[in-house]
Amino acid sequence: MLSIETAFNKLQAVLLTGAPARVEDMEFRRRILQATANVTFIRAFDALCAEINRIMQSGADISRSTAA
């Protein structure tokens, strides 16, 4: 399992390249939630994960379409 610091470093590395970082962002957030050891937070995150990803993808799509 990744530590919060490792997940953050991976997120930062991808962000510095300008590439999409949705996967790394979600992994970083998951590590923070897991560190709380609060099962309710983790379950809520898991339940919302698909919707969060959809919204983040929509935002990226809008950004790309307006940049042109």
Summary of the structure (lengths in Angstrom):
residues: 68
radius of gyration: 13.5
end to end distance: 39.3
largest distance: 43.7
contacts: 153
relative contact order: 0.12
helix: 85%
strand: 0%
